[in-house]
Amino acid sequence: MAFKGPHINLYALLGVKMEASQDELRASFRSLSKRFHPDTTELPAAEASERFRALQDAMAVLSDPEQRRRYDSSLNDLFIDSSKISNKVSIQQTIIPERRALSGGELFALLLLGGALVFSLLIGLTLAFLGRS
């Protein structure tokens, strides 16, 4: 990946600090990719694809130790004063709904889980009651 043109802070894009570990990078990427994947977001398809691709590109650079070292070096060259690096603006802060309505399948799964919980409690209480007698 070339670091030319308008510079995007990949750390801010993923919502992590520059010192983030590989596990923190992966966790943030997973969370954001679920949120911005074109199949699961309410954003227009073109915008969702663009954001998802930006996440993938950021993860490709930051997950590879050599590319990350070169990227960090380019940040240092580009921003002599580290206070100019904006870790405050990230893809997470864009205005989109935080929650979406549950689908019919999700509601059905919750109903099944609730029913299983009630049924399990009834069996447990019945066995406890019968065990006392």
N, C-alpha and C positions, 0 to 999 in steps of 0.2 A: 504494500500500500504506500503510495506516495503521499508526502505530507506537504502538498502545495495548495495554493489558493486559500480561500477562507479557512482558517484553522478552527477545527472543532476540538474541544477538550474531550477526549474519549473517556476520561475518568468521570467527568461531569455527566456525559451522556449515559453512562452506566450507573450514575448516582453513588459512586464510591470515592474514597480518598486515594491519593496517589500511592499511599503505602499499603493498599489493599492486598490481601493474600489471594492466591489462586482460588481458594474456596469461597472467599467473599465475592470475587469476580463472577464465579460460576453461579452462586446463589442470586446475585443481583441480575445476571443475564437471564436466568430461568424465570425469575419473577417478572421482569420487564418483557421478556419474549411472550409469556402467556398474556400479558396485558396488551401488547401491541401486535400480536400475530394477526395477519389479515383475516383469518377464519374466526377469531374470537373477539375482535374489537368492534365497537360501533362507529369507528372512524371510517371515512370514505376509503374505498379499496386502494386508491393510488397513494393516499397519505399513509395508510397503514403499511403498505409495502415499502415505502420510502423509509419510514421509521424503523421497521423491522430489519431492513437491509443495513441501516446505519448501526443498529445494535450488533448485527452479525459481524460487520466490518470492525467495529470497536473490539469485540471479543476476539476476533482473529488476531488482531495486533497485540492486545494486552495478555492473551493467554500464551503467546509464544515468547519465551524469555529474551531471545535475541531481538525480536521486533520491538518488544516492550522497552528494552534498553535503548534502542535507537530512537524510539518515539519519545522517551523521557529526555534523551539528549536533545531532540528537536524542540521539546518544550522549553528546555533551559536556554537554547539558542534563541528561540523566538521570544521568550519572555524572560528578560534578564531579571526583572523584579517579580518575584513569585507572587506578590500580592495582586498582580494583574491577571493571574490565572483564575478564572471564575469557576470554582467548584460549587457555587450556589445555584447556577442555572443548570437544570438537567431536563432530560426528556420526561422525568417523572412529574415535573411541575407544569406540564402543558395542561390546558383546560380540556378535560374529557371526564365523563362520568366515572366516579370511583367504582360504583357497583352497577351491574346490569340486572334486569329482571331474570328470575330463574326460569329455565325452560321447562316444558312439560315433563321431560325425562328426569330432570333434576328434582322437580317437585315429587314425582312418583318415587324416586329413590329415597328421598327424605321420608315420605309416607311409609315405605317399606321398612326403613331403619327404625322409625318411631314405633311401628307395629311390632317389630322384632324385640325392641327394648321392653315394651309393655308386656308382651308374651313371656319374655325371660323373667321379668319381675314377678309375674303371676305364678310361673312354675316354681321359682325360688321361694316365694311366700308359701305356696301350697306344700312344698316339700318340707319347709321349716315347720309348718303347722302340723303336718302328719308325723314328723319326727318327734314332736313333743308328746304325742298321744301314746 
